[in-house]
Amino acid sequence: MAKNSKPKTPSQSGALIVRNKKATFDFFVEERMEAGIVLEGWEVKSLRAGKVNVTDSYVFIKNGEVWMTGVRLQPLQTASTHVKPEPERYKKLLLKNKEIARLIGLVEQKGYTLIVLSLYWKFGRAKAEIGVAKGKKDHDKRETAKTRDWDIEKRRVMKQNYR
């Protein structure tokens, strides 16, 4: 029997490009959703090389379309000379109309925002995992840090007991 029987999401599989670790520390993630990304050729090459940062990224909705900003793709040195790369350009996310309508309804509630949780490959295509999130207060962040430290300590103690 498998050690971890919980089904893996695509972002937990081996195809992960980058994960926004700061997102779960700063926000309570209420709902997760997968979206395709419209990319240029040089951006795909940068993703394959792992030259991406999603720490300060977020998602917004404009004119019924979903856009991602703050994702910094570092252009490769081997990029073509006739292409002028923009490292922080807005990237369109591909979602169904029903999903966009649901996101609009959730974001209009007080305190909710859309954030980028991770980028990953799925069947050779770049995907973004976005989350509907609510900001944490300082005391919530301290509680998260305490819980994380306690979990690490618990694992350490359990490991020593089984030796």
C-alpha positions in Angstrom: 0.0 0.0 0.0 1.2 3.5 -0.8 2.7 5.5 2.0 0.7 8.6 1.1 -2.7 7.6 -0.4 -3.9 11.2 -0.9 -4.2 11.9 -4.6 -1.6 14.3 -6.0 -2.6 17.5 -7.7 -0.6 18.4 -10.8 1.4 21.0 -8.9 2.5 18.3 -6.4 3.7 16.0 -9.2 7.2 16.1 -10.8 6.2 18.8 -13.3 6.3 21.7 -10.8 8.1 24.8 -12.2 7.8 27.1 -9.2 5.7 27.5 -6.1 4.7 30.7 -4.3 5.7 29.8 -0.7 4.9 33.2 0.6 1.2 32.9 -0.5 0.2 30.3 2.1 2.0 32.4 4.8 0.3 35.7 3.9 -3.1 34.4 2.9 -5.8 31.9 3.8 -6.4 30.0 0.5 -10.1 29.3 0.2 -10.3 27.7 -3.3 -7.8 26.6 -5.9 -8.2 26.6 -9.6 -6.1 25.6 -12.7 -5.7 28.0 -15.6 -3.7 27.9 -18.8 -1.3 30.7 -19.6 -0.8 32.6 -22.9 3.0 32.8 -23.3 5.5 33.9 -26.0 8.3 31.6 -27.2 11.1 33.2 -25.1 8.9 32.9 -22.0 8.4 29.2 -22.5 12.2 28.8 -22.8 12.7 30.7 -19.6 10.1 28.6 -17.8 11.8 25.4 -19.0 15.1 26.8 -17.6 13.4 27.7 -14.3 14.1 31.4 -14.5 10.9 32.6 -13.0 9.8 34.3 -9.8 6.1 34.4 -8.6 6.6 35.8 -5.1 4.8 39.1 -5.6 2.4 38.0 -8.3 -1.4 38.3 -8.3 -4.3 37.9 -10.6 -6.9 40.5 -11.7 -10.0 40.5 -13.8 -10.5 43.1 -16.5 -13.2 43.2 -19.1 -14.3 39.7 -18.4 -10.7 38.4 -18.9 -8.3 37.0 -16.3 -4.8 38.4 -16.2 -1.7 37.6 -14.2 0.9 40.2 -13.2 4.0 40.3 -11.1 5.3 37.0 -12.5 8.9 37.8 -13.4 10.4 35.7 -16.2 14.1 36.4 -16.7 15.0 36.4 -20.4 17.7 33.9 -21.4 21.0 35.2 -22.9 20.3 33.0 -26.0 17.1 34.8 -26.8 16.6 36.0 -30.4 17.9 39.5 -31.2 14.7 40.6 -33.0 12.5 39.9 -29.9 12.5 42.5 -27.2 11.5 40.6 -24.0 9.4 42.3 -21.3 10.1 40.4 -18.1 7.0 41.5 -16.2 4.4 41.8 -18.9 0.8 40.9 -18.1 0.0 37.3 -19.0 -3.5 36.3 -20.0 -5.0 33.3 -18.2 -7.2 30.8 -20.0 -10.4 29.9 -18.1 -13.9 28.9 -19.1 -16.6 31.6 -18.9 -18.3 29.7 -16.1 -15.1 29.7 -14.1 -14.5 33.4 -14.7 -18.0 34.3 -13.6 -17.4 32.3 -10.4 -14.2 34.1 -9.7 -15.8 37.5 -10.3 -18.5 36.6 -7.7 -15.9 35.5 -5.2 -13.5 38.4 -5.6 -16.3 41.0 -5.2 -16.8 39.7 -1.6 -15.0 41.8 0.9 -11.4 40.9 1.5 -10.9 38.3 -1.2 -8.2 38.4 -3.8 -6.7 36.1 -6.5 -3.1 35.0 -6.1 -0.8 32.7 -8.1 0.1 29.7 -6.0 2.3 27.8 -8.5 3.3 27.2 -12.1 3.7 23.7 -13.5 3.7 21.6 -16.7 0.7 19.5 -17.6 0.8 17.5 -20.9 3.5 19.8 -22.2 1.6 23.0 -21.5 2.3 25.6 -18.9 -0.5 25.9 -16.2 -1.0 28.2 -13.3 -2.6 27.2 -10.1 -4.5 30.3 -8.8 -6.2 30.7 -5.5 -9.0 32.7 -4.1 -7.5 34.0 -0.8 -8.1 36.2 2.1 -5.3 38.1 3.8 -4.0 37.0 7.2 -3.5 39.4 10.1 -0.2 39.4 12.0 -1.5 37.2 14.8 -2.6 34.6 12.2 0.9 34.7 10.7 2.4 34.1 14.2 0.1 31.2 14.7 1.1 29.7 11.3 4.8 30.0 12.3 4.1 28.3 15.7 2.3 25.5 14.0 5.0 25.0 11.4 7.7 24.9 14.1 5.7 22.5 16.2 5.3 20.1 13.3 9.0 20.2 12.6 9.7 19.5 16.3 7.2 16.7 16.3 8.8 15.0 13.3 12.2 15.3 14.9 11.0 13.7 18.1 9.2 10.9 16.3 12.3 10.2 14.2 14.5 9.9 17.3 11.9 7.5 18.9 12.0 5.1 16.0 15.8 4.8 15.8 
